[in-house]
Amino acid sequence: MIHGHCDDRFSAVRAAFEENFRQRGELGAAVTVLAGGETVVDLWGGWADDARSRPWERETLVNVWSTTKGPTALCAHLLADRGLLDLDAPVAAYWPEFAEAGKAAILVRHLLSHRAGLAGLREPHTLAELYDWELTCARLAATEPWWEPGTQSGYHTITYGFLVGEVVRRITGLLPGEFLHQEVTGPLGIDFTIGLPEKDAGRAAELVHPPTTPTSEQAALFAQLTPLALASLLNPGPGVTEANTPAWRAAQIPAANGHGTARAVAALYGIFARQGRSGEHRVLSPEATERIREGQGSCRDLVLGVGFGHDTELGLGLWLSGPNGSYGPNPRAFGHDGYGGSCGLADPEADISMGYVMNRMGPNIADDPRKMALVEAVYSAL
């Protein structure tokens, strides 16, 4: 059963959400759409666990994987907007050790746009080591880039959060999750955290493996992955099992372990859509929010290019919708997908944002069919 509310104008979104359960293998999920700053869709349904013993409730939250990268980018843009961070300065100006191994010229904007050449560590890095912030950042500081920084994008699957996050920490003294809570989610009452406080563990949905084994086409794509792509995606390669553990939830992985409701994701991406405002509260200047979607050059991503099959373009922290329409028909809309299907979307021209979260993982790298059905339904109502 589907719960919540949906304005009549957006009835197509409710229909698509229901269809996700009937036809697209949805287990438990929620979707929220803000239009003009008002909540026009806020729906949830299904089950919070594989055993179907816990219904998905209004306040159920879940790990949203790389949809976390949007809020992490927001931390950097807050500092830039306050004059504390220069996006065109060398990273080493804030993190001196980072200049090792030929990285002295890498700019902060290269970190935000996945162009730093540090998509993965070259030496084996375990999950236990990933949970050690100081060790992971020290290894990144000592790592040689995989390609000439600034020339192409290569998706920094896990390293993104440590790279951007350590710059935030060097400036503020706070880990990005702490800074986000202090400056944004705490004051605004947004139900989103990087990592998961133990007090909220009872509200967390269980992530569940995809309902089917990989197709032969997906297996063939995996076989084509380069050493760079393997390092980015699999060193280490946390999956569903690990993400349900207390150790993963307790860590700060600012590229991949944000936990929140669809309502929270829509609110955070709504800051981007509303030119820096959340209700009556100004978070960023209009100039800062426009900068986030400043295209850094279209190219075939060095990590995800095989899976995408087309060129993509990153702004300074989020993906542009572009000609492929990942975030709707406006090519300048932008957002971020999370592993398995979740999504945050911002479209300043349409004045809409969307948050979609779920616990049944899909097999797609991005543009999960459930997410795309919802995006299409949103725009059909405009």
Secondary structure, DSSP 8 states (H G I E B T S, - for coil): -EEEEE-GGGHHHHHHHHHHHHHS---EEEEEEEETTEEEEEEEEEBSSTTS-SB--TT-BEE-BGGGHHHHHHHHHHHHHTTS--TTSBGGGT-GGGGTTTTTT-BHHHHHTT-SS-SS-SS---HHHHT-HHHHHHHHHH---SS-TTSS----TTHHHHHHHHHHHHHHSS-HHHHHIIIIIHHHT--EEES--GGGGGGB---B--SS---HHHHHHHHT--HHHHHHHHTT---HHHHTSHHHHHS--TTTBEEE-HHHHHHHHHHHHTTTEETTEE-S-HHHHHHHT-----B--TTTHHHH-S-B-B-SSSEE-TTTTTT-S-TT-EEEE-TTS-EEEEETTTTEEEEEEESB--S-SS--HHHHHHHHHHHHT-
